[in-house]
Amino acid sequence: MPTWDEILREVEDRNPLRVLEDYIKKLNEKTGNTTICYMSAFTLIKPPVPSPFHSIIDQDIQGFMTCAKSVNKEKLDLIIHTPGGDYEATKRIINYLHSTFKHIRVFVPHLAMSGGTLIACAADEIYLGPYSSLGPTDPQVLLGKQYLPIHAIIEEFEKAFIEVSTDPRKALLWNERLKQIPFGMLRAIENMRDNSFKYLIELLKIRNCPKKSLGELESIAKFLNSIEGHSSHSKGICFA
């Protein structure tokens, strides 16, 4: 395997997309499987850009449909590098891939975070390199100008209830903190928590872990779909 500087030297002499195309073609010739590369430039050094420009969005399914036209639908080798993105868009992409290809192998050369991990879990097989990472799938919501994990918001309400019940004098403090959360959001994110957990179990059961017991599936889903054991949503989960 070439080092990063060797790849950069090769790219400098040619069109980067042509280099990528050649490597994908070589993989296709070696395996005989349909090969699709779904990659984002989110790890490159660049000025900040809005997340829709480098995250999973609904329009991406059009790219998958274009790539899947007139190809062998038996086996797919899917190479992914993504920070994740819109949850429902990710689910629609997964549904399309399941309805189109009989067998799916996902290759993660570097990162497949959040929604990318969901796509990996939707595959029959997952291949990672020594330094490849998946990431937690716990849902996030936009609050103000930043995304927050829904589990953290739920825990904030639970902590507020306990502290105010114990010492009513803290109610004013908690009122100032919680009034930033829109009315109805707590119920909405509780539904997101429950539904995302159930979806991940169903997803694993369909292809990735069909022989595992319900208890084992729940254990995997709990690990991936919560903030427990993860310092942040961007923490890499490595298997080396």
Helices and strands as residue ranges (DSSP letters): H 4-13, H 16-31, E 34-39, G 51-53, H 60-68, E 75-81, H 87-100, E 103-108, E 111-112, H 115-121, E 125-128, E 133-134, E 140-143, E 146-149, H 150-166, G 168-170, H 171-178, H 185-203, I 204-208, H 214-224
